[in-house]
Amino acid sequence: MGRVERQRDLARKRTRRAKLRRLREKYRKANESERPEIIEKVRLVSPLVNLVEEEANQEKAES
């Protein structure tokens, strides 16, 4: 039996969150030449996420 639409939506959301979590970690550890590639991958997964702003906000919060 197939999944109900709501369950499919929730599964996609969980997968997206996990993938974004992995890409955020990669972005933090990446050097400057690798970062644009990771940003493009993040945009494909979720167009509204902005890693550059998130990093700036995180640095500001740590200071």
Secondary structure as the mmCIF struct_conf table of DSSP 4:
data_model
#
loop_
_struct_conf.conf_type_id
_struct_conf.id
_struct_conf.beg_label_comp_id
_struct_conf.beg_label_asym_id
_struct_conf.beg_label_seq_id
_struct_conf.end_label_comp_id
_struct_conf.end_label_asym_id
_struct_conf.end_label_seq_id
HELX_LH_PP_P HELX_LH_PP_P1 GLY A 2 VAL A 4
HELX_RH_AL_P HELX_RH_AL_P1 GLU A 5 LYS A 29
TURN_TY1_P TURN_TY1_P1 GLU A 32 GLU A 34
HELX_RH_AL_P HELX_RH_AL_P2 ARG A 35 VAL A 45
TURN_TY1_P TURN_TY1_P2 PRO A 47 LEU A 48
HELX_RH_AL_P HELX_RH_AL_P3 LEU A 51 GLU A 62
#
